[in-house]
Structures are given as C-alpha cells and as structure tokens.
Amino acid sequence: MLRTNPPRVSVIIPAYNSMPELTKCVTSVMEQTLGLDKIEIIAVDDGSTDGTGDELDRLAHTCAALRVVHQANSGGAGGPRNTGLDMADGEYVFFLDSDDYLGPDALRRMVAMADENLTDVVLGKMVSVGGRAVPTAVFSHNQPRTDIFSSHAYRTLGCWKLFRRSLIERLELRFPPYRNCEDKPFTAAAFLNADGISVVADYDCYYSRNRENGNNLTLTAADLVHRMDGTRLCFETVARYLEPGPRRDRIMRRHVEWELCGPLRALLPKESEQRAREFFYPQFRHWARSYATDGVFQQLTPPDRLIVHLLRADRYEDLMTVVRNAKEDAARGNIVDKGRVYWCHPFFRDPVKAVPDVCFDVTDRLPVHHELDEAAWTGEGGVLRLAGHARIESVGALEPESRLILRPRGFEHPDIRIPVAADETSGFTADMDLSTVDSGAPLGPGVWDLYLDVRARGVSRTVRLRQARTDPSGKRTAPPKREVVTVPRPGHEPTTARPFFTPHGNVSLEIRLTEDEPPCQVTGIAWDTSVPATLIVTGRLTDGPSRHPRPTSLRAETDSGAVREVPLLYAQDGRHTGFTARLPVRELPPAHWTLTLRTDEPSRRIPVPPTKGLTGTHWFRVSRLGRPYYAKPLPRGSKGALVLRVAPVRLTVALRRRLGR
C-alpha cells in the first residue's frame, strides 16, 4: 500500500517472545474500523528467540501497513517503544503490548474523541482477560474532556492510551531503560502537561491478558530492584511539573501509596537483611522525607501513615517489624476512645514506641452503611418524611443524637440540623416541616443537599444521604413537587418544593418561589441524525403551580447581543403537553451561544440545562468554500444554561478531512 498522507495513528507494539498471543494482538489492529489507510503498525522484535520475529515477518507480507523492526534484546519494553516512536509518523500514537489486543472499533472511537474535544490523551476502556487486574474507576462513564484533578485518570499510569504525538515530541518524552515501572513516568509526564484528557467508557477498547506461559514482564521483573529507578523518576516527574501545594500533594499521594508504601510492605521483607538495610531502606526514607509532605500524610490510610512516620523518624527495626506483621496486624480491630476510633496495632500508645495517635486514627475512614428506604409527603401539608437505616462499621447502633442535615448548595446559609428518631436496629425517621424547618421559618429558595450525621458511641460521621436501590428500569422515584403553604408573614412568599435524586442516588431538595416555578421542563437535547448540525430540544409543560406563561421559542444568544430564535411546536403526549424545537446550528456564525426558552414575559427566560450526553458535531459550510465547522457544548454558562461553541475547525484538521483521512 503506497501511503500518500501521514497516518492518523501509529500503533507501536514492542514484542519479545510473544507467541502465541502476538498473532491476535497484531490482527486486532489490522481489523480496526478506522481503516488501514489511516493506521501504521510498527512492531519491534526485541531479540526474540521463540519465533516472534518470523511471525511478524509473515504478517507483514499480508499487510502493507505493518512495519517490522528486528533489534537486539534491550531487556525491557521501553527500548522497542522508543524505536517505534522514532519511526512514527501518525498524528496520534497508541502503545499496544504484544500480550493484549484491541476491540474492532477502539481506535476510531478514541480518535473521534480526541478530534471532537481537542484533547491530548485518550483512555479507552480496559477489559480483563483471564483475571489480569485492570483499572475500573476512571471508566464509570464517558468523559469528553477532563484532567487529572477532576477524574480518576491518574490512577492508571500504564501507557496503553492514545497520545497526541505533538505532546510527546514537545516534551521530548521517551521511555527510560528500566524493566519495570518504565511507563509510569512517561505517562505521568504526559498527563501533567496534557491539554485535556478524554475517556471512552462505553466501548471495550483494550483487552489486557496474561500470557499462557506466565512470562509477562510485570511478573518476571516484579522484584524491588526492578522498581526503584521507575519509582524515583515518578516522584521527580511530579516535582518537576507541579509547584508545591495541595495539587502536588494530591498527585504525590498516589505515588506514596502505590510506589512507596505498597512495594515496601510487600517486597522489602523478602530481601536479605543487608540489602534491605543498606540499599533499599535509604531510598525509601529519602522519598518519604522529600515527597510525603504533611498534606500527603493527612490523606493516607493509617497503615501507610505508620510506615511514613517510621521512615521519617529513621526507625528501621520498627519499620521491619511493622511490614513483616502487616497482614496479621491488619485484622486486629479498632478501639473507641473519646469520640475517635483507633486501629489496635501493637504500637498504639506503647510508651516505648511513642508513635503519635494520628498514625492509628481510622475515624474518618470507617465506612458508613446507610440507605434511604422511604421518602414521602405526609398529609396535605409541607411535611416530608425520610426513613432509612444507618450505622458506622464496627462502632455500634445509631444513637438519638444523630441528625438530618440540610446544607445549602452554592449560597450562604447555616446548615439546618433536624432531629431523627432512631431505634435499636439502626433505623431512623425524620419529619421535615418545610414551612417551619428553618428556626420556625420556611425553607428558603435554592437547592439543599441532604446529609446524615450518623452518631454511635460518641463517634460522628457525616455522609450524603442516598438511595442505592433502583426499580427494574434503573430509576428512582422521588416524591412529586408540592406547594408549601405557610402562614402569611412579611418577607416569606409561597414556595414550591421539589425533592429529587442526583444521578448517583443522593437526595436533594429544590425550593423555588412559586412565582418563579418554571412552566415547563426540558426532557431531551440531541443532534438530528438526518439533518446535519441541527439541534433538537424536547420538553413538556410541568405539573403543579406556575404563575408564568408557557414558553414560545428556543432562543440562542451571544454575549454581544446576537440572537437567533426558532418556535416551539406543541403536541399532546398522553397526560402531558410536549414541545419540540429544531435549531439549525449550522447557520449560526462563530461565537458562544447560550440557549434559553423565551416566554411572552421579556424578562422571563428558562435555561436549557446542559446535558452530559451531548457531544460535538461537524459540518461543511458551503459559503466558506467548504470549510468545516464544529459545535460543541461548553461548561454551564453564567445563566445556568447550555452554551454551544460554534467555530471553524483548525486548518490542519480541515485539510486532513478534505483529503478523506
């Protein structure tokens, strides 16, 4: 295949004695829906002796997109990856281990995510084959554009990701020549400098598996000696790119837990006494003193705090005692003292050891098991009854001092604490009279989040009140809206209360002045699949009181005052009256457009709420010589409404699209 344009993606495969898994690995790239005209495969045989090189040559004869390099064994995966990087021509680079394979649509989806959101790194959902551990938290949902401080992305520092190659070259990134942990500092540097990170979580992109013969490099090079250089470079990389402070502490915590405390606890006791004391211990102590700041220390679990404390205090013998007995000591249980819960470790309050109590304090880490069982209005008034159960693990039954807490979201107001009735089975019931709950006054307008202050044996833990259970359709049913009737008093206007569940099942309460109660609800926002760059907004008139006229049009407005409007078309849908509006976004000039619903009251506009499911879209504008444009949703605007950015695609991307790549 004669390539006339640079590939979109360079897939780099380091291979050493990779049979028989190698064949599926390579063919999974050949079968990508993105198309081989947009992919180059660079497979580097790192001195294999099991036929890996011959199999790569055979596959190359069947696929012109596959380039094979044979080189002397380098001792790790970093060397062949660097060879591939030096040869790569793609706009993006993807590293695929020869043990693993891709889902057929993986690269197309990841490239589309990077293109639409202009992100530098894309994580594709990983799947375990044969029990190999893979990260899961970061793949709970699609994330078009995020960063390491707003997601769990930094928990996965393996290099099996899509990287924008310009980022790699700008940072002059290459893999260090280590047998283990060589990819962590590489990925960490990319994460710390990336202009945005995307996550594809709705498709199984990367299948991670153990080899049949068990000789995965992470298993054969798992000793401490193979980890130390990579660990040191991880700490140095974070220190290089982040200034001291809370942001650095948050990232350093990951390395203190996973690269310092974990391997020290699991592997240091396996070393000889001399090597442990003279070689490994000084390095661990240096990292603890240099990078485990007080801010990091406070975030650690008690077992890790104890290790860091002993390292800082230069107490080698005590450290070795702790790590050798770690498994046994982990099961020793807890003790309650003066409202705090402590781990019953042998060193706890031993006057000879003199270890601070903070190294054993587990109070803030004890799980609180709780569930909302009932949420309903009682009678005809504004009394909302909430009932459920709650307990603090390993402490005791719920006590009468427990409280339900109403906490304002985004505005100033003291927390409102409401007594709960507790029973001996850790059940609770709370009745909130919204007309008098605020020290005899009605609950004020705004969103109030509900928390539970769970108390047992003097120990207090505050958790978000939630309902984990859903109905067979996966939904939770909240009580309907209700107008709160109060005794007329100056300064207190009639309000409408709307209990609701957040997407995670947390309970919240929205209070609106009845005069401000919106006459409608937006139920759907999506791009028309038949007409390019046309946004469809659907909704319905709301039940309950409203003193405002219903909306008449969908309005798009810029900060400079430019306005476009399209009418709402109404139709009866069962018991409800629904509406639809179709906005031709392709006709909007470049700008940030805020979307609202307009009513006949000039000052009354209803925000069109942002939605996580809305992605960007592209189209070609004939009036601009066929230049491509895009529209993408931005974070919530100042009016709490959906904002669309309309702009031309960058010329380099436009050229690539015009060439059919």
GIQUIDA-V20781 format. One record per residue. N is the residue number from 1. RES is the residue in three letters. PSI is psi in whole degrees, 0 to 359 (* if undefined). BURIAL is I if it has 16 or more other ideal C-beta (glycine too) atoms within 10 Angstrom, else O. D_FIRST is the distance of its C-alpha to the first C-alpha in Angstrom with 1 decimal. Layout:
N_RES_PSI_BURIAL_D_FIRST, N_RES_PSI_BURIAL_D_FIRST
//
This chain:
1_MET_119_O_0.0, 2_LEU_118_O_3.8, 3_ARG_126_O_6.1, 4_THR_342_O_9.4, 5_ASN_153_O_11.6, 6_PRO_147_O_12.8, 7_PRO_156_I_12.3, 8_ARG_318_I_15.5, 9_VAL_133_I_16.0, 10_SER_116_I_15.6, 11_VAL_119_I_16.9, 12_ILE_124_I_18.8, 13_ILE_107_I_20.1, 14_PRO_133_I_23.0, 15_ALA_126_I_23.7, 16_TYR_116_I_26.9, 17_ASN_59_I_28.3, 18_SER_10_I_26.6, 19_MET_145_I_26.8, 20_PRO_1_O_26.9, 21_GLU_336_I_26.0, 22_LEU_320_I_22.7, 23_THR_312_I_20.9, 24_LYS_323_O_21.8, 25_CYS_307_I_21.1, 26_VAL_316_I_17.4, 27_THR_333_O_16.9, 28_SER_332_I_18.7, 29_VAL_320_I_16.0, 30_MET_331_O_13.2, 31_GLU_14_O_15.6, 32_GLN_138_I_16.4, 33_THR_343_O_17.3, 34_LEU_330_I_15.9, 35_GLY_136_O_12.4, 36_LEU_342_I_9.4, 37_ASP_346_O_8.2, 38_LYS_4_I_11.5, 39_ILE_139_I_11.5, 40_GLU_137_I_10.9, 41_ILE_121_I_12.8, 42_ILE_106_I_14.9, 43_ALA_126_I_17.2, 44_VAL_112_I_20.0, 45_ASP_113_I_22.2, 46_ASP_59_I_25.6, 47_GLY_38_I_27.4, 48_SER_156_I_27.4, 49_THR_8_O_29.6, 50_ASP_15_O_29.1, 51_GLY_2_O_25.8, 52_THR_315_I_23.6, 53_GLY_318_I_21.7, 54_ASP_320_O_21.2, 55_GLU_321_I_20.0, 56_LEU_318_I_17.4, 57_ASP_320_O_16.1, 58_ARG_314_O_16.2, 59_LEU_325_I_14.2, 60_ALA_330_I_11.5, 61_HIS_340_O_11.2, 62_THR_354_O_10.7, 63_CYS_111_I_8.2, 64_ALA_343_O_5.2, 65_ALA_350_I_7.0, 66_LEU_121_I_10.1, 67_ARG_131_I_11.7, 68_VAL_134_I_15.0, 69_VAL_133_I_18.1, 70_HIS_128_O_21.4, 71_GLN_163_O_24.6, 72_ALA_151_O_28.3, 73_ASN_131_O_29.8, 74_SER_348_I_30.9, 75_GLY_359_O_33.1, 76_GLY_176_I_31.6, 77_ALA_340_I_28.6, 78_GLY_319_I_29.0, 79_GLY_306_I_27.8, 80_PRO_328_I_24.3, 81_ARG_319_I_23.9, 82_ASN_321_I_24.9, 83_THR_315_I_22.4, 84_GLY_320_I_19.6, 85_LEU_320_I_21.3, 86_ASP_336_O_21.4, 87_MET_344_O_17.6, 88_ALA_138_I_16.9, 89_ASP_355_O_15.6, 90_GLY_156_I_16.1, 91_GLU_327_I_19.1, 92_TYR_157_I_20.2, 93_VAL_136_I_20.3, 94_PHE_130_I_21.1, 95_PHE_122_I_22.7, 96_LEU_119_I_22.5, 97_ASP_146_I_24.9, 98_SER_349_I_23.8, 99_ASP_337_I_26.9, 100_ASP_179_I_25.9, 101_TYR_166_I_23.5, 102_LEU_151_I_22.6, 103_GLY_149_I_23.7, 104_PRO_327_O_21.0, 105_ASP_14_I_21.9, 106_ALA_306_I_22.6, 107_LEU_320_I_20.0, 108_ARG_316_I_20.3, 109_ARG_318_I_24.0, 110_MET_319_I_24.2, 111_VAL_318_I_22.1, 112_ALA_320_I_24.1, 113_MET_317_I_27.3, 114_ALA_318_I_26.4, 115_ASP_313_I_25.5, 116_GLU_329_I_28.6, 117_ASN_2_I_31.0, 118_LEU_42_I_29.6, 119_THR_156_I_30.0, 120_ASP_338_I_28.8, 121_VAL_136_I_28.8, 122_VAL_128_I_28.1, 123_LEU_124_I_29.6, 124_GLY_141_I_28.3, 125_LYS_132_I_30.9, 126_MET_145_I_31.2, 127_VAL_136_I_32.4, 128_SER_132_O_34.3, 129_VAL_119_O_33.5, 130_GLY_20_O_36.3, 131_GLY_4_O_38.6, 132_ARG_136_I_36.7, 133_ALA_136_O_38.1, 134_VAL_153_I_36.0, 135_PRO_148_I_37.3, 136_THR_326_O_38.6, 137_ALA_319_O_40.7, 138_VAL_342_I_38.0, 139_PHE_28_I_36.3, 140_SER_333_O_39.4, 141_HIS_160_O_38.0, 142_ASN_141_I_35.2, 143_GLN_98_I_35.7, 144_PRO_320_I_33.8, 145_ARG_118_I_35.2, 146_THR_193_I_37.5, 147_ASP_180_I_38.3, 148_ILE_345_I_39.6, 149_PHE_346_O_43.2, 150_SER_7_O_42.8, 151_SER_181_I_40.9, 152_HIS_17_I_40.5, 153_ALA_322_I_37.1, 154_TYR_352_I_38.6, 155_ARG_343_O_39.6, 156_THR_103_I_36.1, 157_LEU_11_I_34.9, 158_GLY_154_I_32.2, 159_CYS_12_I_28.9, 160_TRP_69_I_27.0, 161_LYS_168_I_26.5, 162_LEU_121_I_24.2, 163_PHE_139_I_25.1, 164_ARG_125_I_24.5, 165_ARG_331_I_23.1, 166_SER_328_O_25.5, 167_LEU_315_I_28.4, 168_ILE_317_I_27.4, 169_GLU_326_O_27.1, 170_ARG_321_O_30.3, 171_LEU_354_O_32.2, 172_GLU_46_O_30.6, 173_LEU_134_I_30.2, 174_ARG_161_O_29.3, 175_PHE_135_I_30.5, 176_PRO_158_I_33.7, 177_PRO_57_O_34.0, 178_TYR_153_I_35.9, 179_ARG_337_I_35.6, 180_ASN_151_I_36.7, 181_CYS_17_I_36.8, 182_GLU_337_I_34.2, 183_ASP_342_I_32.3, 184_LYS_310_I_35.4, 185_PRO_328_I_36.2, 186_PHE_307_I_32.5, 187_THR_323_I_32.5, 188_ALA_315_I_36.1, 189_ALA_319_I_35.3, 190_ALA_314_I_32.5, 191_PHE_315_I_34.8, 192_LEU_344_I_37.6, 193_ASN_1_O_35.7, 194_ALA_141_I_33.5, 195_ASP_75_O_34.0, 196_GLY_145_I_34.1, 197_ILE_138_I_33.0, 198_SER_154_I_31.7, 199_VAL_123_I_32.2, 200_VAL_108_I_30.5, 201_ALA_352_I_33.1, 202_ASP_15_O_32.8, 203_TYR_138_O_29.8, 204_ASP_101_I_29.3, 205_CYS_314_I_26.3, 206_TYR_120_I_26.7, 207_TYR_116_I_28.3, 208_SER_128_I_30.2, 209_ARG_157_I_31.5, 210_ASN_148_I_33.5, 211_ARG_153_I_32.4, 212_GLU_324_O_34.2, 213_ASN_0_O_35.7, 214_GLY_18_O_36.8, 215_ASN_34_O_35.3, 216_ASN_142_I_33.6, 217_LEU_325_I_34.0, 218_THR_341_I_36.2, 219_LEU_324_O_38.5, 220_THR_346_O_38.7, 221_ALA_53_I_39.2, 222_ALA_358_O_41.5, 223_ASP_163_O_44.6, 224_LEU_319_I_46.1, 225_VAL_332_O_45.2, 226_HIS_350_I_41.5, 227_ARG_337_I_42.1, 228_MET_315_I_44.4, 229_ASP_318_I_42.1, 230_GLY_321_I_39.7, 231_THR_314_I_42.7, 232_ARG_316_I_44.2, 233_LEU_329_I_41.0, 234_CYS_309_I_40.9, 235_PHE_316_I_44.5, 236_GLU_326_O_43.9, 237_THR_314_I_40.8, 238_VAL_316_I_42.8, 239_ALA_329_O_45.7, 240_ARG_320_O_43.5, 241_TYR_348_O_42.1, 242_LEU_134_O_45.0, 243_GLU_152_O_48.6, 244_PRO_143_O_51.4, 245_GLY_188_O_52.6, 246_PRO_323_O_52.0, 247_ARG_316_O_48.2, 248_ARG_318_I_47.7, 249_ASP_321_I_50.1, 250_ARG_320_I_48.2, 251_ILE_320_I_45.0, 252_MET_328_I_46.9, 253_ARG_319_I_48.5, 254_ARG_317_I_45.3, 255_HIS_326_I_45.0, 256_VAL_319_I_48.8, 257_GLU_312_I_48.6, 258_TRP_328_O_45.3, 259_GLU_341_I_45.0, 260_LEU_293_I_48.7, 261_CYS_317_I_51.0, 262_GLY_302_O_48.8, 263_PRO_324_I_47.9, 264_LEU_315_I_51.3, 265_ARG_320_I_53.0, 266_ALA_329_O_50.8, 267_LEU_331_I_50.1, 268_LEU_321_I_52.9, 269_PRO_342_O_55.5, 270_LYS_347_O_53.4, 271_GLU_161_I_53.6, 272_SER_154_O_56.5, 273_GLU_315_O_59.4, 274_GLN_315_O_59.0, 275_ARG_322_O_55.3, 276_ALA_314_I_55.6, 277_ARG_317_O_58.5, 278_GLU_334_O_57.5, 279_PHE_305_O_53.7, 280_PHE_314_I_52.4, 281_TYR_314_I_55.3, 282_PRO_325_O_55.6, 283_GLN_315_I_52.0, 284_PHE_319_I_52.4, 285_ARG_319_I_55.7, 286_HIS_316_O_54.1, 287_TRP_318_I_51.4, 288_ALA_317_I_54.1, 289_ARG_330_O_56.3, 290_SER_325_O_53.6, 291_TYR_338_I_51.5, 292_ALA_74_I_53.5, 293_THR_173_I_55.6, 294_ASP_326_O_58.3, 295_GLY_321_I_56.0, 296_VAL_315_I_53.5, 297_PHE_318_I_56.5, 298_GLN_337_O_57.8, 299_GLN_350_I_54.6, 300_LEU_158_I_54.5, 301_THR_157_O_55.9, 302_PRO_317_I_59.2, 303_PRO_322_I_57.9, 304_ASP_324_I_55.4, 305_ARG_319_I_58.2, 306_LEU_317_I_60.4, 307_ILE_313_I_57.8, 308_VAL_319_I_57.2, 309_HIS_315_I_61.0, 310_LEU_326_I_61.7, 311_LEU_312_I_59.0, 312_ARG_322_O_60.4, 313_ALA_0_O_63.9, 314_ASP_53_O_62.9, 315_ARG_78_I_64.3, 316_TYR_311_O_62.3, 317_GLU_314_O_64.6, 318_ASP_321_I_64.8, 319_LEU_314_I_61.0, 320_MET_324_I_60.6, 321_THR_316_I_63.2, 322_VAL_312_I_61.4, 323_VAL_328_I_58.0, 324_ARG_329_O_59.4, 325_ASN_17_O_61.3, 326_ALA_315_I_58.7, 327_LYS_316_O_58.1, 328_GLU_318_O_61.9, 329_ASP_335_I_62.8, 330_ALA_338_O_60.2, 331_ALA_17_O_62.3, 332_ARG_353_O_65.6, 333_GLY_188_O_65.9, 334_ASN_165_I_67.3, 335_ILE_141_O_70.6, 336_VAL_130_I_71.8, 337_ASP_115_O_74.0, 338_LYS_47_O_75.2, 339_GLY_5_O_72.4, 340_ARG_154_I_69.6, 341_VAL_130_I_67.8, 342_TYR_146_I_67.2, 343_TRP_130_I_65.3, 344_CYS_58_O_67.9, 345_HIS_148_I_66.4, 346_PRO_335_O_69.0, 347_PHE_348_I_68.7, 348_PHE_119_I_69.6, 349_ARG_29_O_72.8, 350_ASP_116_O_73.6, 351_PRO_334_O_75.9, 352_VAL_319_O_74.8, 353_LYS_325_O_71.1, 354_ALA_50_O_71.7, 355_VAL_133_I_68.3, 356_PRO_146_O_68.2, 357_ASP_329_O_68.3, 358_VAL_336_O_65.1, 359_CYS_348_I_63.2, 360_PHE_359_I_64.3, 361_ASP_114_I_64.5, 362_VAL_8_I_62.4, 363_THR_310_I_64.1, 364_ASP_0_O_61.2, 365_ARG_359_O_58.7, 366_LEU_131_I_60.7, 367_PRO_141_O_58.9, 368_VAL_114_I_60.8, 369_HIS_118_O_60.6, 370_HIS_159_I_61.4, 371_GLU_136_O_60.8, 372_LEU_120_I_62.1, 373_ASP_332_O_63.7, 374_GLU_138_O_65.3, 375_ALA_113_I_65.1, 376_ALA_152_O_67.5, 377_TRP_144_I_70.1, 378_THR_132_O_73.7, 379_GLY_205_O_76.2, 380_GLU_354_O_75.9, 381_GLY_202_O_75.8, 382_GLY_37_I_73.1, 383_VAL_118_I_73.3, 384_LEU_123_I_69.9, 385_ARG_130_O_70.2, 386_LEU_129_I_67.6, 387_ALA_146_I_68.0, 388_GLY_206_I_66.0, 389_HIS_154_I_66.1, 390_ALA_145_I_65.2, 391_ARG_151_I_65.9, 392_ILE_125_I_64.9, 393_GLU_133_O_63.6, 394_SER_14_O_66.2, 395_VAL_304_I_68.8, 396_GLY_185_O_70.8, 397_ALA_157_O_71.6, 398_LEU_139_I_71.3, 399_GLU_156_I_74.4, 400_PRO_340_O_76.2, 401_GLU_353_O_75.3, 402_SER_152_I_71.8, 403_ARG_148_I_70.8, 404_LEU_136_I_68.4, 405_ILE_130_I_67.0, 406_LEU_120_I_66.0, 407_ARG_125_I_63.8, 408_PRO_144_I_62.9, 409_ARG_110_O_59.3, 410_GLY_11_O_58.8, 411_PHE_160_O_62.5, 412_GLU_124_O_65.6, 413_HIS_139_O_68.0, 414_PRO_149_O_69.5, 415_ASP_146_O_68.2, 416_ILE_122_I_70.4, 417_ARG_129_O_71.5, 418_ILE_127_I_72.7, 419_PRO_149_O_74.7, 420_VAL_150_I_73.4, 421_ALA_120_O_75.4, 422_ALA_147_I_74.3, 423_ASP_178_O_75.3, 424_GLU_348_O_75.5, 425_THR_13_O_72.2, 426_SER_22_I_70.3, 427_GLY_154_I_70.1, 428_PHE_154_I_70.7, 429_THR_136_O_71.6, 430_ALA_129_I_71.8, 431_ASP_118_I_73.3, 432_MET_114_I_72.3, 433_ASP_102_O_74.5, 434_LEU_347_I_72.4, 435_SER_346_I_75.4, 436_THR_5_O_77.1, 437_VAL_334_I_74.5, 438_ASP_75_O_74.4, 439_SER_43_O_77.8, 440_GLY_350_O_79.5, 441_ALA_159_O_77.2, 442_PRO_158_I_74.3, 443_LEU_131_I_70.7, 444_GLY_164_O_69.3, 445_PRO_149_O_66.2, 446_GLY_181_O_62.8, 447_VAL_129_I_60.5, 448_TRP_124_I_62.2, 449_ASP_142_I_60.3, 450_LEU_130_I_62.2, 451_TYR_163_I_62.6, 452_LEU_121_I_64.8, 453_ASP_101_I_66.9, 454_VAL_124_I_67.3, 455_ARG_137_I_70.3, 456_ALA_126_I_71.6, 457_ARG_39_O_74.1, 458_GLY_354_O_74.0, 459_VAL_135_I_70.2, 460_SER_129_I_68.3, 461_ARG_130_I_64.6, 462_THR_125_O_63.3, 463_VAL_157_I_60.3, 464_ARG_129_I_58.7, 465_LEU_130_I_60.3, 466_ARG_163_I_57.7, 467_GLN_111_I_57.3, 468_ALA_327_O_54.5, 469_ARG_147_O_55.2, 470_THR_167_O_53.6, 471_ASP_177_O_54.4, 472_PRO_336_O_52.2, 473_SER_2_O_50.0, 474_GLY_14_O_49.4, 475_LYS_164_O_51.7, 476_ARG_137_I_54.9, 477_THR_118_O_57.8, 478_ALA_157_I_59.8, 479_PRO_151_I_63.3, 480_PRO_167_O_63.5, 481_LYS_152_I_64.4, 482_ARG_136_I_68.1, 483_GLU_130_O_70.4, 484_VAL_116_I_72.5, 485_VAL_125_O_76.1, 486_THR_160_I_78.2, 487_VAL_126_O_81.7, 488_PRO_122_O_81.6, 489_ARG_147_O_81.8, 490_PRO_134_O_81.2, 491_GLY_358_O_77.7, 492_HIS_107_O_76.3, 493_GLU_159_O_74.6, 494_PRO_142_I_73.4, 495_THR_162_I_70.0, 496_THR_130_I_67.5, 497_ALA_135_I_65.9, 498_ARG_101_I_62.5, 499_PRO_145_I_61.6, 500_PHE_161_O_57.9, 501_PHE_137_I_55.4, 502_THR_169_O_52.4, 503_PRO_336_O_49.0, 504_HIS_5_O_50.0, 505_GLY_5_I_53.3, 506_ASN_150_I_55.5, 507_VAL_132_I_58.6, 508_SER_168_I_59.3, 509_LEU_123_I_61.9, 510_GLU_127_O_61.5, 511_ILE_125_I_64.8, 512_ARG_146_I_65.0, 513_LEU_134_O_68.0, 514_THR_326_O_68.6, 515_GLU_335_O_68.6, 516_ASP_358_O_65.1, 517_GLU_122_I_63.8, 518_PRO_143_I_60.7, 519_PRO_354_I_61.2, 520_CYS_169_I_57.6, 521_GLN_131_O_54.7, 522_VAL_127_I_51.0, 523_THR_346_O_49.3, 524_GLY_142_O_45.6, 525_ILE_122_I_43.1, 526_ALA_160_O_39.6, 527_TRP_140_I_37.1, 528_ASP_128_O_37.3, 529_THR_348_O_34.4, 530_SER_337_O_35.0, 531_VAL_118_O_35.8, 532_PRO_139_O_33.5, 533_ALA_41_I_35.2, 534_THR_123_I_38.5, 535_LEU_130_I_40.5, 536_ILE_123_I_42.8, 537_VAL_124_I_45.9, 538_THR_158_O_48.2, 539_GLY_188_I_51.5, 540_ARG_158_I_55.1, 541_LEU_142_I_58.6, 542_THR_154_I_60.1, 543_ASP_160_O_63.1, 544_GLY_182_O_66.1, 545_PRO_142_O_68.0, 546_SER_133_I_66.5, 547_ARG_22_O_68.5, 548_HIS_151_I_65.7, 549_PRO_156_O_64.4, 550_ARG_157_I_61.1, 551_PRO_156_I_58.1, 552_THR_338_O_57.2, 553_SER_159_O_53.8, 554_LEU_127_I_50.7, 555_ARG_130_I_50.8, 556_ALA_128_I_48.1, 557_GLU_140_I_49.6, 558_THR_167_I_48.5, 559_ASP_334_O_50.7, 560_SER_356_O_51.4, 561_GLY_357_O_53.0, 562_ALA_140_O_50.4, 563_VAL_139_O_50.8, 564_ARG_136_I_49.0, 565_GLU_146_O_50.6, 566_VAL_147_I_49.8, 567_PRO_156_O_52.5, 568_LEU_132_I_52.8, 569_LEU_122_O_53.1, 570_TYR_148_O_55.5, 571_ALA_151_O_55.8, 572_GLN_130_O_57.8, 573_ASP_89_O_55.9, 574_GLY_237_O_58.5, 575_ARG_350_O_61.0, 576_HIS_158_O_59.0, 577_THR_118_O_58.2, 578_GLY_164_I_54.6, 579_PHE_159_I_52.8, 580_THR_141_O_49.3, 581_ALA_141_I_48.0, 582_ARG_113_O_44.7, 583_LEU_115_I_43.8, 584_PRO_87_O_41.1, 585_VAL_332_I_39.7, 586_ARG_342_I_37.2, 587_GLU_356_O_40.4, 588_LEU_136_I_41.6, 589_PRO_161_O_41.3, 590_PRO_128_O_39.8, 591_ALA_177_I_42.3, 592_HIS_119_O_43.4, 593_TRP_124_I_45.0, 594_THR_130_I_47.6, 595_LEU_128_I_48.1, 596_THR_167_I_51.6, 597_LEU_127_I_53.7, 598_ARG_140_I_56.5, 599_THR_181_I_59.9, 600_ASP_350_O_62.9, 601_GLU_114_O_64.2, 602_PRO_325_O_62.7, 603_SER_359_O_62.8, 604_ARG_106_I_61.4, 605_ARG_141_I_57.6, 606_ILE_121_I_55.9, 607_PRO_139_I_52.8, 608_VAL_114_I_49.6, 609_PRO_146_O_48.7, 610_PRO_155_I_45.3, 611_THR_138_O_43.3, 612_LYS_335_O_40.9, 613_GLY_353_O_38.8, 614_LEU_120_I_37.9, 615_THR_186_O_34.4, 616_GLY_173_I_33.1, 617_THR_159_I_31.6, 618_HIS_155_I_29.6, 619_TRP_166_I_30.1, 620_PHE_133_I_29.7, 621_ARG_109_O_32.8, 622_VAL_322_O_33.1, 623_SER_346_O_36.1, 624_ARG_37_O_34.0, 625_LEU_35_O_31.4, 626_GLY_16_O_29.2, 627_ARG_138_O_29.2, 628_PRO_143_I_28.5, 629_TYR_164_I_31.5, 630_TYR_157_I_32.2, 631_ALA_135_I_35.3, 632_LYS_146_I_35.9, 633_PRO_143_I_39.1, 634_LEU_170_O_40.9, 635_PRO_159_O_43.6, 636_ARG_132_O_47.0, 637_GLY_181_I_48.7, 638_SER_336_O_52.2, 639_LYS_10_O_53.5, 640_GLY_19_O_51.9, 641_ALA_163_I_49.6, 642_LEU_134_I_45.9, 643_VAL_129_I_44.3, 644_LEU_130_I_41.1, 645_ARG_122_O_39.2, 646_VAL_125_I_37.8, 647_ALA_159_O_35.6, 648_PRO_147_O_32.7, 649_VAL_145_I_29.3, 650_ARG_146_O_28.6, 651_LEU_324_O_26.9, 652_THR_320_O_23.9, 653_VAL_321_I_23.3, 654_ALA_317_I_24.1, 655_LEU_318_O_21.6, 656_ARG_319_I_18.8, 657_ARG_321_I_20.1, 658_ARG_333_O_20.5, 659_LEU_1_O_16.8, 660_GLY_20_O_16.2, 661_ARG_*_O_14.9
//
